[in-house]
Amino acid sequence: MELRYNLNTLLKEDNWLNGEFYIEHDGHCFPCEGWTDAIYPGVLHWVEELKKIARRKDEFECEFPFMEGDYNLNITRKNGSKLYVRCLDGHDCRGIHSCFQEVFVFECDAYEFVSSLHRLYKDILFAVHNKSLKIEEGKHITFMYYEKILRDIVKEFK
């Protein structure tokens, strides 16, 4: 499982960063290869949801929405650090979650998911600095804050 993104496509709109961002697993892309989405603040929501999953030792699920369009990842923590990922398309559902259709399903290790999020966030911060894209400062955009959250998440999955 890999979070795919292209920093060369980053555009700032208000306090959001939009760019190419999608999931790739075993030759499948979701929502699709080259999908453009609001990477920031979207990824912050994903981190918050991952924290919820990590804190629970029992089976627990959360939604990881893409910000543009009706696409979600439904992620369930299974045994230990295993995550069960359902890629859902709700384009014809008008926001009714029970209507969302499964596009594909896979399992991955939580550490794999956390590592992918870590790379994405680190690269975004680097790009923001290099391209002089001003984002409202706050605890969420600082790398040290984010680094601590990810370390805590990894500890919870052990």
Secondary structure in CASP SS format (residue, H / E / C, confidence):
PFRMAT SS
TARGET T0000
AUTHOR 0000-0000-0000
METHOD secondary structure of the structure
MODEL  1
M C 1.00
E E 1.00
L E 1.00
R E 1.00
Y E 1.00
N E 1.00
L E 1.00
N E 1.00
T E 1.00
L E 1.00
L E 1.00
K E 1.00
E E 1.00
D C 1.00
N C 1.00
W E 1.00
L E 1.00
N E 1.00
G E 1.00
E E 1.00
F E 1.00
Y E 1.00
I E 1.00
E E 1.00
H E 1.00
D C 1.00
G C 1.00
H E 1.00
C E 1.00
F E 1.00
P C 1.00
C C 1.00
E C 1.00
G C 1.00
W C 1.00
T E 1.00
D E 1.00
A E 1.00
I H 1.00
Y H 1.00
P H 1.00
G H 1.00
V H 1.00
L H 1.00
H H 1.00
W H 1.00
V H 1.00
E H 1.00
E H 1.00
L H 1.00
K H 1.00
K H 1.00
I H 1.00
A H 1.00
R H 1.00
R C 1.00
K C 1.00
D C 1.00
E C 1.00
F E 1.00
E E 1.00
C E 1.00
E E 1.00
F E 1.00
P E 1.00
F C 1.00
M C 1.00
E C 1.00
G C 1.00
D C 1.00
Y E 1.00
N E 1.00
L E 1.00
N E 1.00
I E 1.00
T E 1.00
R E 1.00
K C 1.00
N C 1.00
G C 1.00
S C 1.00
K E 1.00
L E 1.00
Y E 1.00
V E 1.00
R E 1.00
C E 1.00
L E 1.00
D E 1.00
G C 1.00
H C 1.00
D C 1.00
C C 1.00
R C 1.00
G C 1.00
I C 1.00
H H 1.00
S H 1.00
C H 1.00
F C 1.00
Q E 1.00
E E 1.00
V E 1.00
F E 1.00
V E 1.00
F E 1.00
E E 1.00
C E 1.00
D E 1.00
A H 1.00
Y H 1.00
E H 1.00
F H 1.00
V H 1.00
S H 1.00
S H 1.00
L H 1.00
H H 1.00
R H 1.00
L H 1.00
Y H 1.00
K H 1.00
D H 1.00
I H 1.00
L H 1.00
F H 1.00
A H 1.00
V H 1.00
H H 1.00
N H 1.00
K C 1.00
S C 1.00
L C 1.00
K C 1.00
I C 1.00
E C 1.00
E C 1.00
G C 1.00
K H 1.00
H H 1.00
I H 1.00
T C 1.00
F H 1.00
M H 1.00
Y H 1.00
Y H 1.00
E H 1.00
K H 1.00
I H 1.00
L H 1.00
R H 1.00
D H 1.00
I H 1.00
V H 1.00
K H 1.00
E H 1.00
F H 1.00
K C 1.00
END
